[in-house]
Amino acid sequence: MNGLLFLGWSIGGLIALTLAYKLFGKMGLIGIIAGSVVMMNILVNKSVIIFGIGATSGNVFYALVFLATDILSENHGAKEARKSVMIGFFISLLTLFGAWIALSMTPAPWDTAHEPLSKLLTPMYRIIAGSMVSFFVSNMLDTYSYQWLKKKFPKQLWIRNNGSTMSSQLIDTLLFASIALLGTMPFDAWVQVLISTYLLKIVIAIIDTPFLYLVAKRVK
């Protein structure tokens, strides 16, 4: 069941991203990136079994960010793609600060949300630190590698999409898993999450290629 939900969620997310770009242009993609940054930092707290392997539940949002930056690189240039990365980085900082302020406030006597919010958001400090580092480094790598591959393979959109994403997702997964998750679970479980997370991201990267073709400008 989880596998079917994962595939449906992946395709649904890619359709939503494509519609956002068609309707709102590059601002739609920036909105997708900002929302995905928030959601992936929360959902990484939940572990699931997908196709028999352990993984975190926010992988689809990671993939949406990389597709969004690839579309920006393809149609609007590396400068716009890097700007979107900086916006996502800023959103991570804002989320961290907002969570800290909210949890520092003394709850009202009748409040029932403080304890569950503390359990949900307290781990986010380390998670967001890992997310900020991995997000910035891997997405900057993605934008540079995409432009390099675009010069080398100007007519092979699928090569630059998958090539840049696969390399940058590897860096993203290694950095994030090391900073945010190492030591929070048994080492063998950590290795499984590391490998499965990367493999699931690659699956989504392959699935998203037709969607990039739908929105990419034709090479003259």
C-alpha positions in Angstrom: 0.0 0.0 0.0 2.8 2.4 0.9 4.4 1.8 -2.5 1.2 2.7 -4.4 0.7 5.8 -2.2 4.3 6.8 -2.9 3.9 6.5 -6.7 0.6 8.3 -6.6 2.0 11.0 -4.5 5.0 11.4 -6.8 3.0 11.7 -9.9 0.4 14.0 -8.2 3.2 16.2 -6.9 4.8 16.4 -10.4 1.4 17.3 -12.0 0.9 20.0 -9.3 4.3 21.5 -10.0 3.7 21.5 -13.7 0.3 23.2 -13.3 1.9 25.7 -10.9 4.4 26.7 -13.5 1.9 26.8 -16.3 -0.4 29.0 -14.2 2.0 31.2 -12.3 5.3 31.0 -14.1 8.6 31.0 -12.2 6.8 32.4 -9.1 4.8 29.2 -9.0 8.0 27.2 -8.9 9.5 29.4 -6.1 6.3 28.8 -4.2 6.6 25.0 -4.7 10.2 25.2 -3.5 9.3 27.2 -0.4 6.4 24.9 0.6 8.5 21.8 -0.1 11.3 23.0 2.2 8.9 23.4 5.1 7.1 20.1 4.5 10.2 18.0 4.0 11.7 19.2 7.2 8.6 18.1 9.1 7.9 14.8 7.3 11.5 13.6 7.6 10.6 12.8 11.2 8.3 9.9 10.1 9.9 6.7 8.8 8.0 4.4 6.5 8.5 1.2 4.5 8.3 1.6 0.8 8.8 -1.4 -1.5 10.2 -3.3 1.4 12.9 -0.7 2.4 12.9 1.9 5.1 12.8 5.5 4.1 11.7 8.9 5.4 8.3 10.2 4.2 9.3 13.5 2.8 11.3 12.3 -0.3 8.8 13.5 -2.8 9.3 17.1 -1.7 13.0 16.8 -2.1 12.5 15.7 -5.7 10.1 18.5 -6.4 12.7 21.0 -5.3 15.3 19.6 -7.7 12.8 19.5 -10.6 11.8 23.1 -9.9 15.4 24.3 -10.0 16.0 22.3 -13.2 13.1 24.0 -14.9 14.3 27.4 -13.7 17.8 26.6 -15.0 16.4 25.4 -18.4 14.0 28.2 -19.1 15.2 31.2 -17.0 18.9 30.7 -16.5 21.3 29.7 -13.7 20.9 33.1 -11.9 17.1 32.5 -11.3 17.7 28.9 -10.2 20.3 30.0 -7.7 18.0 32.8 -6.5 15.4 30.2 -5.8 17.9 28.2 -3.8 18.6 31.2 -1.7 14.9 31.8 -1.1 14.5 28.2 0.1 17.5 28.6 2.4 15.9 31.7 3.9 12.7 29.9 4.4 14.6 27.2 6.3 16.0 29.9 8.6 12.6 31.5 9.1 11.1 28.1 9.9 13.8 27.4 12.5 13.4 30.8 14.2 9.6 30.6 14.2 9.6 27.1 15.7 12.0 28.2 18.4 9.9 31.3 19.3 6.7 29.3 19.4 8.1 26.6 21.7 9.7 29.2 24.0 6.4 30.8 24.8 4.6 29.6 27.9 1.5 27.7 26.9 -1.9 28.8 28.2 -3.4 26.7 31.1 -6.0 25.2 28.7 -3.5 24.5 25.9 -3.2 21.0 24.6 -1.0 21.5 21.6 2.3 22.5 23.2 3.5 19.0 24.1 2.7 17.3 20.7 4.2 20.4 18.9 7.3 20.1 21.1 7.7 16.4 20.1 7.2 17.3 16.5 9.3 20.5 16.2 12.1 20.0 18.7 13.9 17.5 16.5 13.6 20.0 13.7 16.6 22.0 15.0 19.1 19.4 14.0 17.0 18.4 11.0 16.8 22.0 9.7 20.5 22.4 10.3 21.1 19.3 8.1 18.5 20.5 5.6 20.0 23.9 5.3 23.5 22.6 4.6 22.5 19.8 2.3 19.8 22.0 0.5 22.2 24.8 -0.2 25.2 22.7 -1.2 23.3 20.2 -3.3 21.1 22.6 -5.1 23.9 24.9 -5.9 25.7 21.9 -7.3 22.6 21.0 -9.3 22.3 24.4 -10.9 26.0 24.5 -11.9 26.1 20.9 -13.1 22.8 21.4 -15.1 24.3 24.4 -16.9 27.5 22.5 -17.6 25.6 19.5 -19.0 23.4 21.9 -21.0 26.5 23.2 -22.8 27.8 19.6 -23.4 24.4 18.1 -24.4 22.3 21.0 -25.7 19.7 18.8 -27.3 19.6 15.9 -24.8 17.3 17.3 -22.1 17.0 14.0 -20.3 20.8 13.7 -19.8 21.2 17.1 -18.1 18.0 16.6 -16.0 18.9 13.1 -14.7 22.7 13.7 -14.7 22.5 16.9 -12.6 19.8 15.5 -10.3 21.5 12.1 -9.6 24.8 13.7 -8.7 23.4 16.4 -6.6 20.9 14.1 -4.9 23.7 11.9 -3.8 25.5 14.8 -2.1 22.2 16.0 -0.6 21.4 12.6 0.8 24.8 12.0 2.3 25.0 15.4 3.9 21.5 15.4 5.3 21.6 11.9 6.6 25.0 12.5 8.3 24.0 15.8 9.9 20.4 15.2 10.8 20.0 11.4 11.3 23.3 9.8 12.2 23.2 8.7 15.8 19.4 9.0 16.1 18.8 5.4 15.0 20.8 2.1 14.8 23.6 2.4 12.3 22.3 -0.4 10.1 18.9 1.4 10.0 20.7 4.6 9.1 22.5 3.0 6.2 19.2 1.5 5.0 17.5 4.9 5.1 20.5 6.5 3.3 20.4 4.0 0.5 16.7 3.8 0.2 16.2 7.6 0.3 18.7 8.0 -2.6 17.1 5.2 -4.6 13.6 6.7 -4.2 14.9 10.1 -5.2 16.4 8.6 -8.4 13.0 6.8 -9.1 11.3 10.2 -8.9 14.0 11.9 -11.0 13.3 9.3 -13.8 9.6 9.8 -13.5 9.9 13.6 -13.6 11.7 13.6 -17.0 8.5 13.7 -19.1 7.2 16.6 -17.0 10.4 18.6 -17.7 9.9 18.0 -21.4 6.3 19.4 -21.1 7.5 22.7 -19.8 11.0 23.1 -21.2 11.5 25.6 -24.0 12.6 24.1 -27.3 16.3 24.3 -28.1 16.7 26.5 -31.2 
